[in-house]
Amino acid sequence: MLLPNAEIKQIIDLIPGFKTKRKTDDYREEICNAITLAHQEWLDAQSFFEIVSDSDLIDHAIHKIDAAKSKYIYLLRLARENGIRVDI
């Protein structure tokens, strides 16, 4: 599954070193928003898995869950490495 360009840009912008002029509060807000969205994507993927019955869709749903979970965990790790605490 390909990510929309805006979403890819958002993820890349969160990686330290890609944006050199960034205010701490802005970065914290960006990463918190990205984590909240990633968490919702993970929950949505799990809900999708629960309602599908076609074997091809089940495989797709499993892939969506794995991808969403990986993104969520990555963003949490990025926040922790930057001293950002997120309450979900």
N, C-alpha and C positions, 0 to 999 in steps of 0.2 A: 504494500500500500504506500503510495507516494504522499508525502505531506504537502499541503499548500505552501507556496513560496513565503507567504506572510508568517506561517508557523515555523518554517525552517529559519527564517531571519530572526524570529523571536528567540528561538533556542540558541542560535549562534551568538546573538547579542548578549546572552547571559554568560557565555564562556569568558572567564577572565582573560584579559589581554586583547580581546577583539574590539572592545570599546575603551579607548584610553581616557576620554573625558566623561566621567560618569559621577554623578553625585550619589553618595551613599544611600540617602533616603530613596532616591529614584530607583536605584538598583534593588534595594530591599523590596520596594513595592512591586517592581517588575517580577522579581523571582517569586514573591508570595502569590501574585496573580497567576503566574505560570504553573506553580504547584497546585493551586486550587483548580485550575482548568484541567491539569493532568489527572488529578484525583477524580474529577467528575468524568473524564474520558474513560478511566479505568472502571468506574462504577457503571457507566453506560455500556461498556463492552461486556461486563458481566451480565447485565440485564439482557443484552442482545443474545448472549449464549443461552440463557435460560428459556428464551422463547423460540429459538430455531429448532427445526426438526430434520431438515434436509442435511444429508451427510456432508455435502460440499459447504453448506453454510456453517455447519458445526466446525469444520476445519478453519474456515475464515474467522469465525467467532473466537476460536482459541488463539489464532494469530493476533487478533485485535487485543485480546486480554494480555497476551505476552508483551506486545509492543507498548501498550498503555502502561503496564506495570513497570517495564524497563525505563520508560520516560519519566514516570513519577519518582522512581527510586533514584535515577540520575539527578533530577532536580533537587530532591531532598539532600543528596550528598553534596551537591554544589552549594546549597544554602548552608549546610553545616560547615563546609570548608571555608566559607566566607563569614562565619559567625552569625548567621541569620537564623533566628528561631521562628518557626512557623507553627501556628496552632490551627489545626484542621477540625 
